[in-house]
Amino acid sequence: MIRGLKRRFSISAPRLAVRPHVPWYVRWAITLPFLFISGFLIWWAYDAGMALAGFHRGEAEQKIAELHERVTFLETENAKQANQIAIDERQVQMQQAAAEEVQLQVKSLHEENAQLQEDLSFFQNLPLTSGRDVEMSIHNLKVEAGSLPGEYYCRLLLVQGVQRRGREFEGDLQIVVNGANGGQKVVLQFPQQSEPEVAQHRLNFKYYQRVERLFRLPLEMHIDSVEIRVFEKGMQEPKAKQTVLLS
């Protein structure tokens, strides 16, 4: 213990250094400039090294800015092109629909023209085919299958005889279908009892009338023949009748 006190307070004791107290903000004020200068030197050295290696930051930033502008421009143009493509597609669809409609109209006109040619040929020979004693005649009778199973179209031309020509004819058209279903003979008449069907089969004309009627049969039924009967209003006996064989 005595030796320790001698060492501490004798001539051989450690030197005591007295330093003035420096506040922390003074120390930071002195240190920060050195840090900034050091950082700037490090950045400058890095940039100078990149420049020596062939990399120029300013040019790279300019290229990046140009690429961003180019990408923005291309995105805008792409959006415009997509919008224009959508418009063109709609126009093409409209043109296709219009072309299909025109084709249907042309087809309808061709069919109508063929029908008119047929009517013209018929009426040119009418005096030779219609006697004065015939009050009503049926011409060009056709029965054809429709687009749906069991569906049939009946087409014909009704012409009044010479002695009745110019007089109003009112009556009804009756379709009688003879066939077989499941081995049994079947006879069906159209129109049936429903009022809309009866109204559709009524006739009203002076000189001639082209008739087209649709009737539907059971799917299992086989047609042998179709008979057409024309009744004048209030009469029980047909004014004209004609049969077409299909079997």
C-alpha positions in Angstrom: 0.0 0.0 0.0 2.8 2.4 0.9 4.6 1.5 -2.4 1.4 2.2 -4.3 1.1 5.7 -2.7 4.7 6.4 -3.5 4.3 5.5 -7.1 1.2 7.6 -7.4 2.4 10.8 -5.7 6.2 10.6 -6.1 8.4 11.9 -8.9 8.1 8.6 -10.8 4.3 8.8 -10.8 2.5 9.0 -14.3 2.2 12.5 -15.9 -1.1 14.2 -15.6 -2.4 15.8 -18.8 -4.8 18.7 -18.6 -6.8 19.2 -21.7 -9.5 21.9 -22.4 -13.1 20.6 -22.8 -14.4 20.9 -26.4 -18.2 20.9 -26.9 -19.7 18.2 -29.2 -21.1 20.6 -31.7 -17.6 22.1 -32.1 -16.2 18.7 -32.8 -19.0 18.0 -35.4 -18.4 21.3 -37.0 -14.8 20.4 -37.5 -15.4 16.8 -38.5 -18.2 17.3 -41.0 -16.2 19.3 -43.5 -13.6 16.6 -43.5 -16.2 14.0 -44.1 -17.8 15.9 -47.0 -14.4 16.5 -48.5 -13.5 12.9 -48.2 -16.8 11.8 -49.7 -16.3 14.2 -52.6 -12.8 13.0 -53.2 -14.0 9.4 -53.2 -16.8 10.1 -55.6 -14.5 12.1 -57.9 -11.9 9.3 -57.8 -14.7 6.8 -58.7 -16.1 9.0 -61.5 -12.6 9.7 -62.8 -11.8 5.9 -62.8 -15.0 5.2 -64.7 -14.2 7.9 -67.2 -10.7 6.4 -67.7 -12.3 3.0 -68.2 -14.6 4.5 -71.0 -17.8 5.1 -69.0 -19.1 8.7 -69.0 -21.8 9.3 -66.5 -23.3 12.3 -68.3 -23.6 10.5 -71.6 -25.1 7.5 -69.8 -27.7 9.6 -68.1 -28.5 11.3 -71.4 -28.9 7.9 -73.1 -31.1 6.7 -70.3 -33.3 9.8 -70.6 -33.5 9.3 -74.4 -34.5 5.7 -73.9 -37.2 6.6 -71.4 -38.5 9.1 -74.0 -38.4 6.5 -76.7 -40.2 4.0 -74.6 -42.9 6.5 -73.7 -43.3 7.4 -77.4 -43.5 3.7 -78.4 -46.1 3.0 -75.8 -48.2 5.9 -77.0 -47.8 4.8 -80.6 -48.7 1.2 -79.6 -51.8 2.4 -77.9 -52.8 4.4 -81.0 -52.1 1.4 -83.3 -54.1 -0.9 -81.0 -57.0 1.5 -81.1 -56.8 1.8 -84.9 -56.7 -2.0 -85.3 -59.8 -2.3 -83.1 -61.5 0.4 -85.3 -60.4 -1.4 -88.5 -61.6 -4.8 -87.2 -65.1 -3.3 -86.5 -65.2 -1.8 -89.9 -64.2 -5.1 -91.5 -66.9 -6.9 -89.5 -69.5 -4.2 -90.6 -68.3 -4.6 -94.2 -68.6 -8.4 -94.0 -72.1 -8.1 -92.5 -73.0 -5.7 -95.3 -71.5 -8.0 -97.9 -73.5 -11.0 -96.5 -76.7 -8.9 -96.5 -76.0 -7.9 -100.2 -75.4 -11.5 -101.1 -78.7 -12.5 -99.5 -80.5 -9.7 -101.3 -78.9 -10.8 -104.6 -79.9 -14.4 -104.0 -83.4 -13.2 -103.1 -83.6 -11.1 -106.3 -82.3 -14.1 -108.4 -85.0 -16.3 -106.9 -87.6 -13.6 -107.5 -86.4 -13.1 -111.0 -86.6 -16.8 -111.7 -90.1 -16.9 -110.2 -91.2 -13.9 -112.4 -89.7 -15.7 -115.5 -91.7 -18.8 -114.6 -94.8 -16.7 -114.1 -94.3 -14.9 -117.4 -93.9 -18.2 -119.2 -97.0 -19.5 -117.5 -99.2 -16.5 -118.3 -98.0 -16.4 -121.9 -99.3 -19.9 -122.3 -102.4 -19.4 -120.1 -105.0 -19.1 -122.9 -103.9 -22.5 -124.2 -104.0 -24.2 -120.8 -107.2 -22.7 -119.3 -110.5 -23.5 -120.7 -113.5 -21.2 -120.4 -115.4 -23.9 -118.4 -112.7 -24.1 -115.7 -113.5 -21.7 -112.8 -110.3 -22.3 -110.8 -107.0 -24.1 -111.6 -103.9 -25.1 -109.6 -100.5 -24.8 -111.3 -96.8 -25.4 -110.4 -97.7 -27.5 -107.3 -94.6 -28.4 -105.3 -94.1 -30.0 -101.9 -90.5 -29.7 -100.5 -88.9 -30.6 -97.2 -88.0 -27.7 -94.9 -84.8 -27.1 -93.0 -86.2 -28.8 -89.8 -87.2 -32.4 -89.4 -90.9 -32.9 -90.1 -91.2 -29.5 -91.7 -92.6 -29.2 -95.3 -93.4 -26.3 -97.7 -96.2 -26.4 -100.1 -96.0 -24.0 -103.1 -98.5 -23.4 -105.8 -100.2 -20.9 -108.1 -104.0 -20.4 -108.2 -105.6 -18.9 -111.3 -109.2 -18.1 -111.9 -110.8 -19.2 -115.1 -111.7 -16.8 -117.9 -115.4 -16.6 -116.9 -114.5 -15.6 -113.3 -111.5 -13.4 -114.1 -111.8 -10.0 -112.4 -114.3 -11.2 -109.8 -113.2 -11.3 -106.2 -112.6 -14.8 -104.9 -112.8 -15.5 -101.2 -112.2 -18.9 -99.8 -109.8 -21.3 -98.0 -106.9 -23.6 -98.9 -106.9 -27.1 -97.4 -103.8 -29.4 -97.4 -104.5 -33.2 -97.0 -101.5 -35.3 -96.2 -101.7 -39.1 -96.7 -99.0 -41.3 -95.2 -98.1 -43.9 -92.7 -97.0 -43.8 -89.1 -95.9 -47.0 -87.3 -97.4 -49.2 -90.0 -100.8 -47.4 -89.7 -102.4 -45.3 -92.5 -102.6 -41.7 -91.4 -104.5 -38.8 -92.9 -103.8 -35.2 -91.6 -105.5 -32.0 -92.7 -104.2 -28.5 -92.5 -105.2 -26.0 -91.2 -106.1 -27.6 -87.9 -108.6 -26.1 -85.5 -106.5 -23.2 -84.2 -107.7 -19.8 -85.4 -104.2 -18.5 -86.5 -103.7 -21.4 -88.8 -107.2 -21.0 -90.3 -106.5 -17.3 -90.9 -103.2 -18.1 -92.7 -104.9 -20.5 -95.1 -107.6 -18.0 -96.3 -107.6 -16.9 -99.9 -108.6 -13.5 -101.4 -107.7 -12.5 -105.0 -109.1 -11.5 -108.4 -106.9 -13.0 -111.1 -104.2 -15.2 -109.5 -102.5 -15.8 -106.2 -99.1 -17.4 -105.5 -99.5 -19.5 -102.3 -96.8 -20.8 -100.0 -97.8 -22.7 -96.8 -95.8 -24.5 -94.1 -97.0 -27.6 -92.3 -95.4 -29.8 -89.8 -95.7 -33.6 -89.4 -94.7 -36.1 -86.8 -91.0 -37.2 -87.2 -91.9 -40.8 -87.7 -94.5 -40.2 -90.4 -93.8 -41.2 -94.0 -95.7 -39.2 -96.7 -97.3 -40.9 -99.6 -99.1 -38.0 -101.2 -100.3 -34.4 -100.6 -103.7 -33.2 -101.9 -104.5 -29.5 -102.3 -108.2 -28.4 -102.1 -109.5 -24.9 -102.8 -112.9 -24.1 -101.2 -114.9 -21.0 -102.1 -116.4 -19.2 -99.1 -119.7 -20.9 -98.0 -119.2 -23.9 -100.3 -118.7 -27.6 -99.2 -117.3 -28.9 -102.5 -113.8 -27.8 -103.6 -113.5 -25.5 -106.6 -110.2 -27.1 -107.5 -108.0 -29.9 -106.2 -104.8 -31.5 -107.2 -102.6 -34.3 -105.8 -98.8 -34.7 -105.8 -97.2 -38.1 -105.1 -94.1 -38.2 -102.9 -93.5 -41.9 -102.2 
